[in-house]
Amino acid sequence: MTDTYSELELLLDKDLQQIEKTTFNQIDCYEKMVRASVESYSKLKLKLKEHKFCDKTSEIHFFKNIHPLAVSKIHFYTALAKYYCHISSLNLDKEKKCHCKKMLKMVSDYYLHYQYIITYYKSGKSEFDKKYFLRKNSEYPVGLEDCLALIDKETSTGYDLILARYLAYDKYSDFLQAEMKRFESGDKNTQLGEGGVFLEWTGSKIELIELMYAAWAKGSVSNGQIPINELATTVQKVFNIELGDYYHAFAEIKNRKNPTLFLDNLRKALNNKINEKDF
């Protein structure tokens, strides 16, 4: 099943990258990402129903480490779609910041409610793995009413769904905190350049993210002392662009055949310009 997940994950990443490149409305973009994630997960569920694990260790590994990752994408992109849908109805940065605080409180409440399993998972312990991550031994935990569409005792232990939402909320929390900083600095009302003209990034988002991570890795901004989320906030401000889930985008960059594709093209473009006779 791990190989099946890897294959589906690779295909999904390609679909998500294509959606991000071709869909410029944020709400539409993340709604399409939700649909793509659900479609990919549906294929995984079908394979899972046909699959028989060779031993309990393999089943535990899948439901503890693999299945939560697959489901977490649905939760994460759903959260982003809902966020942008709500934020689009607000005009003031103060209102948007208040919404971020509300969402962070929701995340915090979830952590507290399921602290026992989240702490167990993060600690790397294994003594209760048979209880939590074997389907025949697992008693579905209460409080999963909002996961009814995902609940299937043939393909879930219940606890894996709790971890899935935790993984999604972990990324969502980072996103919300970056958004709060952006609203605190009044990015939407900050004009750049002479005459208040915004700069515009006309390349792809993935290219800008590659450039951003390269500068961050080299320590070329603030002597490397700036966190990546703060750098991303500044980059979005300077180029008047929403980078979206740049953590996921960087994972895609790492996994592609040529991780430094844009940087290589920049080098070629600069060399061509240097070699021009009239330059």
Number of C-alpha atoms within 10 A of each C-alpha: 17 13 8 12 21 12 12 17 18 13 13 18 19 13 17 20 16 12 17 24 14 10 13 11 10 19 19 16 20 26 17 20 27 22 14 21 26 18 14 20 22 13 13 20 18 11 15 17 10 7 10 11 12 8 8 13 13 15 18 21 15 20 24 22 16 18 24 22 21 20 23 23 21 22 22 24 23 20 19 23 21 13 20 15 15 13 17 11 10 12 9 13 19 14 14 21 20 14 18 22 15 13 18 18 13 13 19 14 12 15 19 10 12 16 13 10 18 17 12 14 15 9 9 8 10 12 9 10 19 16 16 23 24 23 20 12 12 17 14 16 13 7 10 14 9 8 14 8 7 18 16 12 13 11 18 21 26 25 24 24 25 22 24 25 22 23 19 22 24 15 15 22 18 13 18 21 17 19 18 20 16 20 20 13 13 15 18 12 10 13 16 14 9 7 7 9 10 15 14 11 15 10 10 13 19 19 17 21 22 21 16 17 16 14 14 20 12 10 13 12 13 10 9 13 10 14 10 17 17 15 18 23 20 15 18 19 22 18 15 18 16 15 19 18 16 21 16 13 21 15 12 18 18 12 12 12 9 10 15 16 13 18 14 12 11 13 11 12 12 12 11 10 12 11 10 9 6 6 6
